[in-house]
Amino acid sequence: MPIEVSETLTFECETGNYHTFCPISCVAWLYQKIEDSFFLVVGTKTCGYFLQNALGVMIFAEPRYAMAELEEGDISAQLNDYQELKRLCTQIKKDRNPSVIIWIGTCTTEIIKMDLEGMAPELEAEIEIPIVVARANGLDYAFTQGEDTVLAAIVHRCPQHHFTGERKNEKQEFVPSLPLGTDKSMESNEQSPPVLFGSLPSAVASQPSLESKRQSVHVSGWLPAQRYTDLPTLGDGVYVCGVNPFPSRTATTLMRRRKCKLIGAPFPIGPDGTRAWIEKICLVLGIRTQGLKEREQLVWEGLGDYLDLVRGKSVFFTGDNLLEVSLARFLVRCGMIVYEIGIPYMDKRYQAAELRFLQDTCNEMGIPMPRIVEKPDNYNQIQRMRELQPDLAITGMAHANPLEARGINTKWSVEFTFAQIHGFTNARDILELVTRPLRRNNNLEFLGWNDLVRLGR
Amino acid sequence: MKLAYWMYAGPAHIGTLRVASSFKNVHAIMHAPLGDDYLNVMRSMLERERDFTPVTASIVDRHVLARGSQEKVVGNIIRKDRQERPDLVVLTPTCTSSILQEDLQNFVDRASTSSDSDVILADVNHYRVNELQAADRALEQIVRYYLEKARKRGGLNLSMTEKPSANIIGIFTLGFHNQHDCRELRRLLKDLDIEVNQVIPEGGSVEKLENLPRAWFNLVPYREVGLMTAVYLEKEFGIPYISTTPTGVVDIANCIRQIEALINVWTSILVGEERDYELYIDQQTRFVSQAAWFSRSIDCQNLTGKKAVVSGDATHAASITKILAREMGIRVSCTGTYCKHDAEWFREQVQGFCEEILVTDDHTEVGDMIARVEPSAIFGTQMERHIGKRLDIPCGVISSPVHIQNLPLGYRPFPGYEGTNQIADLVHNPFTLGMEDHLLEIFGGHDTKEVVTKSLSTNTDFAWNLESQQELSEIPGFVRGKIKRNTEKFARQNGITTITVEVMYAAKEALSA
C-alpha cells in the first residue's frame, strides 16, 4: 500500500473495522467523578462481561454502578420494562440512596426500542430520584463518546442561569477556593464566567481552573461537577469551553438547547495546547493574558530529558479514544513525526481550532502532515505499520502484545484516557507514558530479543 | 431484569470465540456492534498472546439496522478469506445481533460459495447458555462439521492407531491453567505408553479433525468443555471416553485404572499383551508425587479439621473438595459451583465430602455463605479471593474466572502427579498464611505504631529473667523477634529494665488494646 505525504491535512475514512472500548466504559470514570451518582447499565451479559473485565479490580470495590441484565423475558416483552426498572431502581434507592440514577442505554435497548427516555420522567416522579438517560451504545459511538452522551444528557438538568446579582453570589460557591485570587479576578466575574465541560479527575480539574484564574478568568462551574447536586447554571450568553476533544454532542446541546456560547479552542493537552486554550478563552472574554508564554517556556524546559528521547522518532496512532489529534499535535511539537492519526470519529467543527493548531504546528516544526483516518481499519493499519515501521504505535490492548512481539514498540492508548494529561503540570505525565516503551527498550536493547514471533504461522 | 455487576461465566459468544481462536488457522467473525471484541484484549493481555487474535467483528451499526447486514457480513467473510486464507471461518452472532433475527445461515451459505475457506455459523443461544456451555457446543459443532465432511467425501479413516492412543479434548485459550494441564496430561499418557492422537481445540488443525476417530479413547479433563464432543464421538464412532479428571492422587489412580480397562479390551487382540499400571500408580503415589507424603506429614496433620470453603466451576470445585476432604482431612464446610447446568453431577461428586452444597451463580450468595461459615481458608475464583480480602480470610484460586496472575508463566498444572504437588502447596499456603496472621495478632500484631529502634537485632540493655526467656523461647520462631521487640519497646516506654513474664503480658495487653 503506497503511503503518500501531503502538504495539508488529509482526511480519509476506512471501513470502521477497528478495536475500541464500548462506550459504556464511561461509567468507570464517571461514577468516580460524580460522587453521588449511580449508573445503571441496561444491557445484556455481554455488556456486563466487558465492564467486569475492563474495570478490573474496580469491580471489587463495590462500585456505584450495576447492570440491569436483560433476560429472555425482557427481550420478548413478556415482562413489563417499566415495572422491571422500577423494581431495580427502588432497590438501588434503598441500598445506596444516590442523588441521581443514570441509565445507560445499550445496543440491545436500541434494537428492541426500549423507550428509556419515555419511562425515565414517569419513574423519576414515582420514586423521587432524578433519572438521566444516556444512550451510550456501540451501534453509534466509540469509547470516550460514552461520556459525551452522558454529559449531553446532564446538560438538560443544569439549573437556569440568570444575570442577576443574587444569582451571582450563588455562583461564587462553584469557584474553587484557590489562593491566587486577586482583586482583578473579582472584576472579571462581571463578565459571564465560562463553564468548562468534560470530566476530569478533581486533582486535574483544579489545574485548568487555576491556570485560567491566573489570567483573571473565573471558572464558574464544571460539567460534570463533583456532585450531581452541584451542577453549574447554564443559560443564554453563558460561555462554555471544552477540555476534551470528544464531547462534541455536549457542545452542540449546550449551544442549541441552552443557548450557551461555545469557545472553540484547542484542548489543554500539552503545554502548547494549554497555552492556546487559555489564550483563546481570554481572547473571547477580552482579557489580556500575562506571562503565559514564559510559563509555557518553563514547562518545555522542564521536559528536556524526555524531549531528547522522543525527538525525531515516529508515531502511529491506530485510534480509539478521540484524544488522538490533540496528542499528535503535542507530540509533533515535541519533535516527533506522526505518520497516521487514526480516530473513531472526527467532528471537524468542534475540533476546528485543534486541527488548525495541528496544521500550524506541523508547518512550524517542518514535519510532514499526518494523514487523519476516520473509522480506521485495523487490518489495513497493521499492513501500513509493517511498511512504515514506526518507532511507536499508540494502540489498543488487542494489538499491543502482537505488535511488541513483532518488534514494534507500543503504548496502550487507553492509558491516555485515565492518566492525568491536562494542563501545564501534566505534560510530563504524557511524555512519561509516551517514552515508557522507548526507555524500556533502551534498557533491553543490547539483548537482541526484538522479534519474538515464530515464523510459518 | 436482574440487578448484577459481576458474573462467573461470560456471555455465550465468548465461549464460541475461545474455541474457534484456539484452533490453528481458524478465523472467527463476530456479528457485533463496536466494542464487543473484548476477547481480543483478554487474549492479548491475560494470555499474553503474541499473535493477533483471529477474531474480527463485522460491525453492526445504524446502517446495518436500516438496511440489514447481508452485504457487509458476506463481504467481511470473503475479505477475511482473501486476507488470511483461513481453513475455517466461524460466523458468531452476539446477543445484540441475535435479536435482529437476520438469516445469518443464508449469509454463510452465500459466502461459502465464493470463498476457499469453510464457513459455518456458530450455534449460540445467548439467552439460554453461558460461556462454558457455548464453548462445549462450539467444539462439538466444529468437530461434527469436519467429520461429516470427511464422511461425505468418503475419506474417513476409522481404523484405530497401531499403538494405544488418546485424544485430549477441551484444552483451550484463557482456560484456567490449561496450557500447563495439557503438558502434564501428555506426560501422564507418555508414562502410560499411550500416544496422544490429537489435542483439541488448542493448537489443533481443523484439517486433521478427521483423524480423531483413530484414537482408542478420548480424555476429557474438564467437564465444562469437551464432553459434548466426546459424547458425539462415542455415539457416532463408538469411541469411549473418560471424563474423570485426573486431579488429586485418588482420582488420578481412578482415571488410570479406567484407561487400563479401556485399552486392555483391545491390547490383548491388537498388541498381544495386557497393560498393568498398578505398579506405576503405586510408585508415583508414594515417591514421585509429594502429596501422599504431605498428607501424612505433620504439616498436614495440623490442618486436620480446619474449615474450608470451596467454590468454582464444577470440575475444579469437585476435585478440590475431594482432595481437601479425602486426601488432607480438611473439613469442607461448604462447596459450591456456578455451573448450575451441571448441578446434578456436582452434587453426586461431592456428596459425603462436604457439609453443605451451594449451587449458585450469584456472587453475593457465595459471599454471604463465606461470611457465615467463617472458614480458615477459601478455595475459589478471583471473586472469592476478593471476598476473602474483605473478610480477612486467605484464599487460593482454583478456578476461572481469573486474573492475569492466574495465567502464570511458570509450570503450574492441576492434574497429574506434578499437579498434586502444586495443589498441596496451594492448599498449605493459605492455611499457614492465615495461621501466621492469627498468631501475629495474638502476640501483638505488626510493628506499625512507632519504631523505637531501627535495628532488627535484639542486643539491647534489657535484662530478661529466666522465666521470661523461657516464655519467649516458647513463642513460635517466626513471630518471636517481633514479640521481643514489642515487649522491649513497652518496657522502654514504661521505664522498666528487667523483663519478667508479667511485663511480657502487660506489653501484649497494651499493644493489642
Boltz contact constraints between the chains, C-beta under 6 A:
constraints:
  - contact:
      token1: [A, 16]
      token2: [B, 59]
      max_distance: 6.0
  - contact:
      token1: [A, 19]
      token2: [B, 37]
      max_distance: 6.0
  - contact:
      token1: [A, 20]
      token2: [B, 35]
      max_distance: 6.0
  - contact:
      token1: [A, 21]
      token2: [B, 35]
      max_distance: 6.0
  - contact:
      token1: [A, 22]
      token2: [B, 35]
      max_distance: 6.0
  - contact:
      token1: [A, 44]
      token2: [B, 95]
      max_distance: 6.0
  - contact:
      token1: [A, 45]
      token2: [B, 11]
      max_distance: 6.0
  - contact:
      token1: [A, 46]
      token2: [B, 11]
      max_distance: 6.0
  - contact:
      token1: [A, 46]
      token2: [B, 95]
      max_distance: 6.0
  - contact:
      token1: [A, 48]
      token2: [B, 7]
      max_distance: 6.0
  - contact:
      token1: [A, 49]
      token2: [B, 10]
      max_distance: 6.0
  - contact:
      token1: [A, 49]
      token2: [B, 11]
      max_distance: 6.0
  - contact:
      token1: [A, 50]
      token2: [B, 38]
      max_distance: 6.0
  - contact:
      token1: [A, 52]
      token2: [B, 6]
      max_distance: 6.0
  - contact:
      token1: [A, 60]
      token2: [B, 386]
      max_distance: 6.0
  - contact:
      token1: [A, 66]
      token2: [B, 3]
      max_distance: 6.0
  - contact:
      token1: [A, 66]
      token2: [B, 5]
      max_distance: 6.0
  - contact:
      token1: [A, 67]
      token2: [B, 4]
      max_distance: 6.0
  - contact:
      token1: [A, 67]
      token2: [B, 5]
      max_distance: 6.0
  - contact:
      token1: [A, 68]
      token2: [B, 1]
      max_distance: 6.0
  - contact:
      token1: [A, 69]
      token2: [B, 2]
      max_distance: 6.0
  - contact:
      token1: [A, 69]
      token2: [B, 4]
      max_distance: 6.0
  - contact:
      token1: [A, 72]
      token2: [B, 127]
      max_distance: 6.0
  - contact:
      token1: [A, 74]
      token2: [B, 1]
      max_distance: 6.0
  - contact:
      token1: [A, 84]
      token2: [B, 1]
      max_distance: 6.0
  - contact:
      token1: [A, 88]
      token2: [B, 1]
      max_distance: 6.0
  - contact:
      token1: [A, 88]
      token2: [B, 3]
      max_distance: 6.0
  - contact:
      token1: [A, 107]
      token2: [B, 33]
      max_distance: 6.0
  - contact:
      token1: [A, 107]
      token2: [B, 96]
      max_distance: 6.0
  - contact:
      token1: [A, 108]
      token2: [B, 96]
      max_distance: 6.0
  - contact:
      token1: [A, 111]
      token2: [B, 99]
      max_distance: 6.0
  - contact:
      token1: [A, 138]
      token2: [B, 33]
      max_distance: 6.0
  - contact:
      token1: [A, 138]
      token2: [B, 34]
      max_distance: 6.0
  - contact:
      token1: [A, 138]
      token2: [B, 35]
      max_distance: 6.0
  - contact:
      token1: [A, 139]
      token2: [B, 33]
      max_distance: 6.0
  - contact:
      token1: [A, 139]
      token2: [B, 61]
      max_distance: 6.0
  - contact:
      token1: [A, 139]
      token2: [B, 62]
      max_distance: 6.0
  - contact:
      token1: [A, 142]
      token2: [B, 34]
      max_distance: 6.0
  - contact:
      token1: [A, 397]
      token2: [B, 41]
      max_distance: 6.0
  - contact:
      token1: [A, 397]
      token2: [B, 44]
      max_distance: 6.0
  - contact:
      token1: [A, 397]
      token2: [B, 45]
      max_distance: 6.0
  - contact:
      token1: [A, 398]
      token2: [B, 40]
      max_distance: 6.0
  - contact:
      token1: [A, 398]
      token2: [B, 41]
      max_distance: 6.0
  - contact:
      token1: [A, 398]
      token2: [B, 44]
      max_distance: 6.0
  - contact:
      token1: [A, 401]
      token2: [B, 44]
      max_distance: 6.0
  - contact:
      token1: [A, 402]
      token2: [B, 51]
      max_distance: 6.0
  - contact:
      token1: [A, 402]
      token2: [B, 52]
      max_distance: 6.0
  - contact:
      token1: [A, 405]
      token2: [B, 50]
      max_distance: 6.0
  - contact:
      token1: [A, 453]
      token2: [B, 50]
      max_distance: 6.0
